[in-house]
Amino acid sequence: MKEIVEMIAKALVDHPEQVHVEESDEDRHTVLRLHVAEDDMGKVIGKQGRIAKAMRTVVKAAATREEKKVTVEII
């Protein structure tokens, strides 16, 4: 999951070298924290949060195949 989020974020931003994803696992729940440069924040979130929502949907679909629950936080 971490690689998926990182790949999508790097494709969207102007500063891909500043994209960093932290992963923390708790039983069957995983939290992914996406860190990007301040000026790239709007590009990752998108208008009315559409890009962030789409990213979460893709990750959720991948997690469902592995029977896990994944949360994506944009920091």
Summary of the structure (lengths in Angstrom):
residues: 75
radius of gyration: 11.9
end to end distance: 17.0
largest distance: 35.0
contacts: 207
relative contact order: 0.24
helix: 55%
strand: 27%
